[in-house]
Structures are given as C-alpha cells and as structure tokens.
Amino acid sequence: MSKVEARLKELGIALPEPSSPIANYVNYKVVDGFVYISGKGPVSPERTVTGKVGADLTLEQGYEAARLTGISLIAALKQAAGGDLDRVDQIVKLLGFVACADGFYDAPKVINGCSDLLVEVFGDGGRHARSAIPTHQLPLGIPVEIEMIARLKD
C-alpha cells in the first residue's frame, strides 16, 4: 500500500471512482508532468450536496462540501497518476467557487475544507496557491466547485 493510500485509510477516507464529466470535457489532462483536473463538486456515491452557503447551508456545511469535493479531486488525481498517489510531488493550485447568498463573505473559509484535506493527506506537498470566488450559482445546484493543478514526480 502506498504512503498516501495508508494516510487516506488512517483518515477513514475511501476514494470513489472518479465521476464522469457532465458535458464535453475530460476529467483531467497531464501536460509536462502537471495534472490539470476539471472542476469537481460535492458528489459521492451516497449523495450530492446542493444549496447555497449562507442560505441553505451553514459555513460548516459548506466546509464539509468542499472537503467532499477534495475527495473527488484526489480520486481523479489518483487516476491521472496511473493509480499511484505517491507519484504526486505537490498540489500546485486550487481554484474554488462557492455558490452563496448575497452578503456571504466567507468563501475562503468554505474552500478551506478542501485545502485542509489536501494538507492532511499530502503533508507539505499538499500546500498550494489558491483562489476562492463567491458566485450566484453553480451547475446542478451544488454549493462548491473546485479545480486543481498538481505536479507529478519524474
């Protein structure tokens, strides 16, 4: 078992199969050792989280939705890394969108759900640059969409 897989098991996280794209795009592209992962949302085999943070969901629920999204991103990253998460050198950047109510200004705290997870799983290699952008709505009514760039080891 890889070091990263052991860490996921320790955290009680089982990776789902990566979700299929909902439109004309691919889950990821690997270019010159960098993995560009398309936007993912809080979707698991058990449920899909919907609603707007600050209206339908609390900050804490938004944080958990971002964490669930991070699990989906790691699943796609594993696929891009040929099934071996130990090939991941570092997470480079996240771009996070938060569907939220007017007057909700804590989008960065919501996206921390994903950022915190990546550091828990990858250690210092999980620290990344990031943007967190509030928006009026997201596809399928999800509260969070996050895309990721990672670099693989040579």
Rosetta blueprint (number, residue, H / E / L):
1 M L
2 S L
3 K H
4 V H
5 E H
6 A H
7 R H
8 L H
9 K H
10 E H
11 L L
12 G L
13 I L
14 A L
15 L L
16 P L
17 E L
18 P L
19 S L
20 S L
21 P L
22 I L
23 A L
24 N L
25 Y L
26 V L
27 N L
28 Y E
29 K E
30 V E
31 V E
32 D L
33 G L
34 F E
35 V E
36 Y E
37 I E
38 S E
39 G E
40 K E
41 G L
42 P L
43 V E
44 S L
45 P L
46 E L
47 R L
48 T E
49 V L
50 T L
51 G L
52 K L
53 V E
54 G L
55 A L
56 D L
57 L E
58 T L
59 L H
60 E H
61 Q H
62 G H
63 Y H
64 E H
65 A H
66 A H
67 R H
68 L H
69 T H
70 G H
71 I H
72 S H
73 L H
74 I H
75 A H
76 A H
77 L H
78 K H
79 Q H
80 A H
81 A L
82 G L
83 G L
84 D L
85 L H
86 D H
87 R H
88 V E
89 D E
90 Q E
91 I E
92 V E
93 K E
94 L E
95 L E
96 G E
97 F E
98 V E
99 A E
100 C E
101 A L
102 D L
103 G L
104 F L
105 Y L
106 D L
107 A H
108 P H
109 K H
110 V H
111 I H
112 N H
113 G H
114 C H
115 S H
116 D H
117 L H
118 L H
119 V H
120 E H
121 V H
122 F H
123 G H
124 D H
125 G H
126 G H
127 R L
128 H L
129 A E
130 R E
131 S E
132 A E
133 I E
134 P E
135 T E
136 H L
137 Q L
138 L L
139 P H
140 L H
141 G H
142 I L
143 P L
144 V E
145 E E
146 I E
147 E E
148 M E
149 I E
150 A E
151 R E
152 L E
153 K L
154 D L
